[in-house]
Amino acid sequence: MNKSDAIAEEQAYFDLAHEALLFSLQRGNQGPQAAANTKAAARLKHNAKNRQNRIDPNGAVAAISYQLEDGEVFYVGKNAIFDPDSDLLVMAWQSPKAAEFYRASAQDPNGVHRSRRFETTNNRIEDFDDVIFADLRRRIEELDEPEPSFNDPLLRDLGRDRTGAMQDIVKTIQSAQYELIQAPLDQLLVIQGGPGTGKTAIALHRISYLLFNHNDLRDQDVLVVGPNPTFSRYIKDLLPDLGDVDVVQSNLTALAPVASDRRQEPPEVSALKGSLRMVDFLARGLVARIRPPRSDEEDFLVNTRAGTIRIPVDDIRQAISEARRQRTYALGRAHLRTALSEMLAARARGTLGASNQQIDSTLDRLWPSLTAASFLRELFGSKDRLLEAAGSDFNAQEVGALYRQAAERIGEETWTDADIPLLDEAEYLITGREEKFLHVVVDEAQDLSPMQMRSIRRRSNGSMTIVGDLAQSTGPFARDSWEEIVEGLAQSMPTSHKELEYGYRVPRQVMDLAAQLLPVAAPEVGAPRVIRDAPAEPDFLQDDPIFHAGHAVNAAREYAGRGLSVGVITPESMRGEVIQEFEKDDVRWRDANAGSLGAGINLVSAEESKGLEFDAVVVASPEEIADARNGHRLLYIALTRTTRYLTVVYSRDPLALPIPQPVAPGLDDRTEPQIPPVPRPIDVLDPEADRGSPDRGRRLQEAAAMAVAQELAAEVRETVPQELWLDIWEAMGHQLRIWTGQNRDSSPH
């Protein structure tokens, strides 16, 4: 059968399944009318509405079909579809039977002869690709170095244009990924994966799989936490696209009664706020707001409608002492209010006592009403309150760093990202409010602060999926292992750690370039094995930094003009220049840092670009990105955001961005030398032991010569081609040996 006839045959099946789907949706709408009572009708109506929300009636009924070795064919899609006689036409991809098919590979076909992946527009089949597992295995065995069994449809899908949103990848799940998707619910699963390994897609598909296969797990029982609003916007449509419309999605800047305003503060302040020392700090600060009267103070006088009532100080102190035994600040305040009301009522002797307003006025003097936001605003805005909360755990410099001028009104207060877990902690201390989820997914988890971990742990029963990449760990809590995060999140459930080996989305040429940074950025982390090539080699443009913004915008415009989604990644210092270039040339662009993300040109920082992907990426001034704190990791992140094209606009420092250069003839057997660290005179000489030594003068001369040579070598290396640098290095070593009187055969340093 030729391909056009095969498409026609498959289309007939798709049409049949589509009619059955529409029939089932219509039958669901009619169900409430036949209900026995109003309550049953409401329940049936709710279920029908949920099903309609989960299903796109215009979408393709299936993504893949599997033909078994006995000839039987099964279709797999986002939803199970039955004909009017309840015979299965399409199985849901999360079903146990579909799992058997997804695990099929060239090494173990699992009874599958062929997989067929459909390319569709709505429910119309445009094309399909077949993978014959026996043939795939034969091709792999013929390779000198066998590659993993990836299929051509996967590669073609990955090569398509991005729209600024996570793609539907049900049909690109690989067998190794499906094992993680199917992992047991009751555990803390840590998934380490480099750029483009599909860790986010695995985590989200895992949610859909768990919801499908655990009847006691509802959409509302699952929480997905991203690192920032930009990332949350990027993935927001994937779960609804899989049919899971009510899964709770949030991000680290919103896990509190108020969200972050992305207010900026020094990194050292963010680090201080993220430390666990803040737990006791906040608790002390809250307790300090309770002001019991001193035992030597006069009795409290309360003006009531029955006259002035006197309450002994000792009675109030006793009531406050009892109120402090309550579990939360709010419960303690309520307990004290009841005690005050009873005291006033007892002393009013049957006449009208104090009004609620009078009671609350007295109560506020002793135990003020606070929200998390008002408490933190007043704490950070008062040096006296900060000192009270600090105790002996914080020094004066740290207390000073936490102080900031409070806004005039609570509604005008702005919050940093590091404030959010503190607000969440304060909310818990004040109200005791907790919202537990049966499963929590945390993406880009490698950067969590201890206080953020505390916020997440408070929302979890222990069942979690944690995904991230240690090579992309930056910020105040950059890490080289998952140990601290596991320790901070683990509860009673077992923990397992899985690492993704293969990269699907970042092209090989880009990963080869970025991987050169790993020995500095993350020596313990290896680059993923990449399975696909870029349509073009990375493009490098060297020029003076004053022209970088213009070059970056021109490159972005060229890519966008071809219908590609583009990410422009720059250091913060260049951001304003790039925006000026956009405005000067009337270029439409989106501010990804502010959560605006989509097709066309997106301006984003290296830090905010984590987890995002674009058809094309323009990295401007990589040397400046590399100079920042955790800069080599930030540059690694920036370079690996592309799925197809990369342009780098740079000026200097090839060690921050190792760019392949042609080797001059005759230099093939020589390796470019690195400038060694040279000891300073203070390191060479012991002032006491060397005093009066006959070698002192010679050693001083040697140390001085080496220091001068090092500085000179660094300057020369920046300005000469590689082939000249090799010769100059050898000449400098020879001259240095003459200066220091060393043997001509000894090393240059």
N, C-alpha and C positions, 0 to 999 in steps of 0.2 A: 504494500500500500504506500503510495507516495504521501508526502507531508501534507499537501492541501486536502487530500481525502481524509487523512488522519485528523486534521484540525476540524473538518466538517463533522466527523463522527464524534469527536470530543465535544464540539459545540452543542450537538443535539443532547448530549448527556447534561451539559451545563444548563441548557434551557429547561430540561425536565426537572432538574434539581431546583432551579430558580422558581418554577411554578409551584413546586411542593413547599418551598420556603414561604412564598406569598400566601399560600393556602393555610399554612400553619399559623402565620401571623393573624390572618383574618379570623380563623377559628378561635384564636386566643382572645380576640376582641369580643367575640360573641359569647364567650364563656360566662361572664358576669351576669348576663341576662337570664341564664338558666340556673343561677345559683338558688339554693334552697332558702336562704335568708339574706338580710342586708349585710351582715358581718361576713358571710362567705363570699358575697358578691364583691365587697370591698377588697377582700384578700385576693380574689381572682383578678380583679381589675389592676391591683398593684403588681401582681406577678406578670400580667400581660404587658403592662407599661415598662417594667424592667426588661423584659425580653425584647421589646421594640427598641429600647434605648441601647441595648447591647448589639443589635443587628443592623447592618447597613443593607437595606433591601436592594440597593443598586450595585453592591459590591460583587466581586467574583465569589461564586459559591465554593470554589476550591482553589488551593494554591499548588498542590502536588497530588500526583497519583502514584501508587506503588503497585507494580505487577509482581506477584509471587512466582516462584519457580513452577508452580502447578498451573499458572495462567490466570489465576483469580486476580482481579484488580480492585483496589480500594482507593477512594478519593479522600483527601484530607484538607480541611479548611478551618476557618475560624469558629464555625458553629456546626453542631450536629444537625443534619437535615434528614427527615424521614418522609416517605411518601404517604399518601392517605391510608395505606394498609399497614403503616408502621414499619415498613422495611427500610433499613438504613441505606441512604444514598451517599451521604458525605459524613465522615466522622470528624469530630472536633480534634484539633491537633494535640490537645492536652490529655486525650483519653489514653488509657493503658495500652490499647491496641496500636494506636498511632505511635506510642513510645517505642514499640518494637521496630517500627519502620525507621524512625529517626535514628535509631542506634545502628542501622545498617551501614556498613563501610566496605571498602575493598578487601580489607583484611578479614572481616566477618560480615558477610551479606545478610546473615540472620534470616535466610529463606527468601530474601528479596532478589528478584532477577533484574528489575529495572525501576528506576525512579524517573518521573516525568514532572518537570517544573514548568508551570504555565506562565506566560506573559499575557496580561489581560488589560483591557480598558473597560472598566466596570465589569460586566459579566461576559464581554465579548473576547474570545481568545484571539490574540494577535499572533502568537508563536508559542512554541514549547521547545524544551531541550531535554534530551534523554541521557541518562547515565546507566550504562550496562555494567553492573558491578564486576562481572567476570572479565570483561574487556578492560575495565579500569585497573583491575589487579594485574593483568598481564602487562599493561603499559608501565605500571609502577615497577614491576620486577625487571623490566628491561633497562631501567635507569641505573647508571653507575652508583648514584647516591639516591636511594629511594626517598621520595617526598611523601608527605601525608596525603591522604585521599580526599582532595578537594575537587569540586566539580566545576565545569565550565559555567553553568548558570549562576553559581555563586559569584564567580569572578565578574561576569557580565553585570549582575545586579550592583556589585560594589563599584563598578565603573560609571554608574549613572550619575546624572547631575543631582546635587543636593538642593534642598529648598530652604535650608535653615531649620529644619525640624528632623527629628529622628525618623529614619525610614522604617516602613513595615518590613520586618525581616523574618517573618514566620517561615518563609520558604528558603531562608539561608541558614537556618540552624544546622550546625554540624553535630555529628554523633558524640564527640567529646564534650561539646557544650551541653548536649541534652542530659548527660549524666549528672551535671551540676544542677540543671533545671529540676531534675527528678529527686534530688537529694532529700533526705528525710526532713520533716518540718521541725521536729523538736531538737534543735541544735543551734549553736552559733557557728555559722559557716562563713569563713573568711576566704575571699577570692582575690588573689593577687594577679594582676594582669597588666602588661605594658600597653602602650598606645595601640588602639585598633584591634585589640584582642576580643572585643565583644562583651566585656564584663558587664557593662550597663544593660545591654540587651539580655544577657543571661539572667541578671537579677530581676528584670521586669517580666520576662517570660516565666521565670520561676514563680512569681506571684500568681500569674494567670494559671499556671499548672496546679499550684497548691489550692487555689480557690475552686478549681474544677474538681479536684480529687478529695477534698476534705469538706464534707457537708456541713460541719459545724463551724466552718470558717467563712465569714461574710466579707464583702468588699470593705465595709466600714471597720473591720477588725484588723486591717492592714494599713501600715503607715510607711510611706516612702519619703526619705529625707535626702535632699540634695544639698550641695554646698552653698548655693546662692540662688537668687531669683532668676538669673540668666539661665542656669542649668535647668531649673525647674520648668521654665518656659520651653526649653528645648525638648524635654521628654514628656511634656504634659499630655500630648495626644496619643502616646503609644498605648498606654493601658486601656483607655476607652476604645481604641482601635481594635484591641484584642477582646473587647466585650466586657471589660471590668471598669464600669463607669463611676463607681462610688468609692474606689480606693482613695484614702486620704493622702494627698501629696502636699508636702511642705518643704521648707529648707531651713538651714541653720540660722538664718537671719529672721525667722518668723516663729520660732518655738518659744513664745513668751506672750504675755497678755498684750504687748505692743510689739510691732515689728521694727527692725532696724531702719534708720534713715540713712545708713551708710556713712554716717559722720566719721571723719578721719581722726586718728590719734596716733601717736608714736608707737612703733612696734613693741618697745619695751613696756608700754602701758598695757597694750593688748595681751602681752605675755603675762604680766602681773595679774590682770583680770581673769586670765584663763587658768591660773593655778588653783589647786585645791585649797590653798590657804584662804581663799575667798569664802569658803563654806563657813568657817568659824567667824570670819570677819563679818559676814552678813548677819549671822546669828547674834553676835555681840552687839552689832549696830541696832538690831531690832529690839533686843532686851533693853538697851540703853534708852529707848524711847519711852519705856515704862518708868514713871517718876513717882514712886511711893513717897509720902511725906516723911520727914525725919521724925524720930520719936520725941524730939524736944520741941517740935512745932506746935502751934496752937491748934485746937480742934477745928474741924471744917464747919463752916457756916453756910447753910444752903437756904436761900430765900424761896419760900413756897407760898401757896395761896393761904396756907394756915399760919403763916408767919415764918420767922427764921428758925431753922432746925439745926441743932448742934450735933455733929457726929464726932465722937472721940477719935483722935489720930490712931490710937492703937487698934480700934476696930477696922479702920481703913487699911492699915498695914496688914492686919490678919487676912482681910478679904483679898488683898493683892497677892499675898503669899499663896493663898489657896488657888487663885486664878492662874498663877504661873504654873501650876501642875497640869493645866490643860494641854492638849496635844499641839495646838496651833495658837498663834497670836490672836486670831479672830475669835476662837473659842474662849480664850482667856478673857478677852474684852467683854464678850457676852456674859461670861460667868460673873465678872466684876459688876456689870450693869445690873444684873439680877440682884446681887448682894446689896448694892447701893439702893435700889428700889425698895427692897425689903427693910433696910435700915430706916429709910425715910418714912415708909408706911407705918412701921412700928412706933416711931416717935411722933407721928402726926396725931395719934390717939383718936382715930375714927373720923377726923376732919379731912377735908381735901388736902392731899399731899402735893408733892412736887410734880410739875408737868414733865412730859417726856423731854421737852427741850431743856428744862432745867437739869434733869438727870444727865442728859448727854453733855451739857456744858461742864458739869462737874467731872463726868467721866473723861472728857477730852483733856482735862488738866492732868489726869492720872495715867490714862492709857489711851492715847490718841488713835483715832480711826485712820488707817493707812491702806493704800493700795501699793502694789509692787512698784509702780511708776513713781508715786509720790514719795515713797520711802527712799528709793535710790536717788531721786532728784535731790531730796533734802540732805541725804547722806553725803553725796559727792559735792554738794554746794556749801558744805560747812566744815571748816577745818577742825572745829571743836568736836563735831560728831565723828569725823574721820579718826581723830585721835582716840576717842572713846572706843570705837570699833577695832582699832588697830591692836590694842593690848600690847603684848611684848613680841608679837609675831612680825611686826612691820617696823622698819626704821623710818626716820623722819623724811628721807628722800622719797621713799615709796609712798608715804602718806601724801607728800606734796605732789607726786605724780598723779595721784587719784583725784585730787581736788580740781574742780572746774566750776566756773560761774554758772549758777542755775538760771534757767530761763524764768522770766517774770511769771508766766502761767504754765501750768502742767502740760497743757495742750501744745505749748510752743517748745517743749523740751525735745531735743534730738538725741538719737541713740546710736552708738557704734555697734558693729557686729559683736564685739566682745562684751557689750552690755547685755546682750540678749540672754545668755545663760544665767547671768546674775539676776535679771528680772524674773526668769523662770524659777530660780532658787528662792527668791524673795516671795514670789507668789505661793510656792509650796510652804514656806515657813509661815506665811500669813493665813492662808486659807486651807492648806493641806490638800489642795485640789490635785488629783492625779487622773490621767486618762490613759488607761492601759490598752495596748494593742496585742493581738495574738501573734502577729508577725511584724517585724520592723526591718526595712531595707535601708541601708545607709550607703550612698554612693560618694565617691571621692573621700573615703573615710580616713585616709592616711594623715590628714591634717587636723583631726579633731583635738581640741584642747581638753584637758581634764574636766573642765566645767561643762563643756558641750557633751562629753561622754556621760556626765552625770544627768544632764537633761534627757538624753536619749534613753539611758538605762531606766529612768523613772517612768518612761512610756512603754517599756517592754516587759513581757513575762519571761524573757530569756531566749525566745525563738527569734533569730535574726539572721539576715544575710548582709555581710559587710564586704564591699568591693572597693578596690583602689589600687594604686601603684606607688610603691615606696620611692621609685625614681622621680615621681612627681610630687613628693612631699615637700612642701615649702612653708613659709610663714614661721611664726614664733615656736611652733611645736613640730618642726620638721623631724622625721624619724628615719631610722635605718632598719627597723624591724617592726613586726606587728605585736610584739610582746606586750607593750604598754597598753595598746588599744584593747587587746583581748582581756587583759587584766581589768581594765576599766569598765568593760561591757559585759563580761561573762557573769552568768548567775548560776543556776543549778543545772542547766542543760550542758551536754557535752560540747566540746569545741572541735572543729575540723578545719584544716587549712589546705586549700587547693591553689595551684598555680597554673595559669593559662600559658601554653607554650607557643601557640601560633598566632600571628598577627594577620588579620584579614583586610583591614581598611587603610592602613598607612602603606604607601608603595615602598618597594624594596630600596629604591635609590634614596628616598628620603630617610628611611630608617637607618640605612648604612651611614648616612651623614650624621644623623642625630646620635647614633650609637657611639660615635667617637667621643661624645661628651660623658658617657657613663663612667669611665674610669675615674673621673673627677667628681661627677655629680652623684653617683651612687655605685661605688665599687662592688657592692655585694649583689647588685641586681644585673641580670643579663638581659640583653635585648630579645624581644620575641622573634621567632623565625617567621619571616614574611613570605607570603605565598603569591604575591602579585607584583607586577611592575607598573611604573608610572607611564603615562602616554608620552612624557617628555622628561629629560633630565632637569634637575633643579637649575634655576637661572640665577647667576650671581652678578651683581652690579656694584662695582666699587667706585666710590666718589667721596668728596668732602662731606662731612656731616650736615653742613648747611643746606645741601641739596637732597638729603635723604627723604624728607617729607614729600617733596615734589615727585621724586622717582617712585615712592611708594604709592602715591595717589594715581600716577599714570599707569603703573602696573595693575592696580586694582581696577581702574576703568577699562583697561584692555580685557581683563578676565571677565568682568561683568558684562561687557559688550558682547561676549560670546554666550551669554545666558548662564554663566556659572555663579554659584554663591561664593563670596569672597570674604575671607577674614584678614583684616589688616591689624597686625600685632606690633605694637611699638612700646618703648619705655614710656613711663609717665611724663618725663620731661619733653617728649616730642609730641605728645597728644594734641596740645594746642596748635602746634604748627600744622599737623595733618588736618585738623578741623578747618584751619584757615585756608588751606589748599582746597579742601572740599567746597567751601563757601565761595572762594575766588572763581572756581571753575563750575559752580552751580551743580555740584555732584550730589546726588541723593545718597544718603548713607544712614545706617542705624547705629545707635549707641548700645552695643552689646553689654557694656558694663552696667547700664541702667535697665537691663532686662529686655531691651528691644532687639529682636533677632529674627532674621528671615532671609529671603532671597535677596540678591544684590550684594552691596558692600556693607560689611559689618566691622566697626572699629572696636577693638577689644584689647585689654591688657593681657599679658602672658598669664598672670594669676587667674583672671576671670575666664580664660579660655579653656581651662581644664574640662575635659569631657566633651567639648564641642568638636564639631568637624565641619569642614567646608570643602567645596570642590577645589578651590585654590586658596593659598595663603601667601601673604606678603609680610615678611618679617623685616622691619626697619631697625637699623642700629643694633644688631645682635650683640655687639661688643658692650654696649651700655646695659643691655639686659643681663649679660653675663657678669657685669661688675656689681650687680645688686646682691643683697643677701640671698643666699641659695640661688645665685644667678645662673649657674650652669644647669640647674634643674629647671629653672624658668625657661631658659633657652631650649632645653630638651622638649619641654611642653609646647613651646611656640612652634618649633619646627615640625612637630608631629600632629598638627591639627588638620593637615590636608589629606584628602583622599586621592588627589590627582596631580595638582601642579603646585610648585613652590618657587617663589622669587625671594631672594635675600639681598637687601641693600645694606652694604657695609662699608667701613673705611679702614679699619685696622684690627690688630690683635687676632692673628690667625689661630692662636692657642685657644681663644674662646670659641672660635668657629673654624675648626680645621677644614680648610677648603682644598680639595685635591689640586695639585699643581704638577705640570709636566716636569719630569726629571731631565736635567741637561745631559747631553751625550757624555759618556765617560764617567758619570757619577752614579751609575746604577747600583754599585756595590757599597755606596756610602750612605749612612743613615744620618739625618739631620741631628746635630748634637743639641742638647738642652743646656742652657746656661746654669751651671751648678750654683748652689748657695755658697757664698764665701764668708768665712768667719770674720767678725769684726775684731779690731785690735783688743777690745776688752775681753773677747772670748779666747784670744790667742795667749794673752798674758795674764798671769796671776800677779796683781800689783805687789803683793807681799813676797810671794815665793821667788819672783823674778828680779826683785830689787837687787842690784849689784851683779846680776848674772852677766857673764861675758857675751852670751848670745842674745841679750835683750835688744840691742840695736838691730841686729840682723832680723830678729823675729818681728820687730815693729815695722821694719822696711818691707818684709814679706807680707804682713797683714795689710799694710797700706796699699801695696801694689795690687794685691788681689781685690781689694775693695774698689780701687779705681778701674781695674780691668772688668769687673762685673758690671759696673755702671756704664762703662763705655760699650761693652758687648751688647747690653740691652738696647742702647740707643742705635747702634749700628744695625742690629737685627731687624729693627722696624723699618729700615730704609733701603735695604738691598735685596736683590733677587736671591733665591735659594742657592743657585750655583756659586754666586760670589760669596755668600755667607759661609759656605763650607771652607772656601780657601782662606777667607779672612779669619775664621775661627782658628785654623791651623797656624796662621801667621801670628795671631795674638798669643797663642799658647807658646810659640817659640820665643817671642819677645818677652813674655812674662817670665819664662825660665831664665832668660838672660838677666832680667832685673833682679830676680830673687836668688840668682846663683845656683839654681837647681840643675840637675843633670838633664842634658838635652833629650834623653829618652823618656823622661818622666812625663806624667799627664799634664795637660795645660793648667790644671788647678791644683 
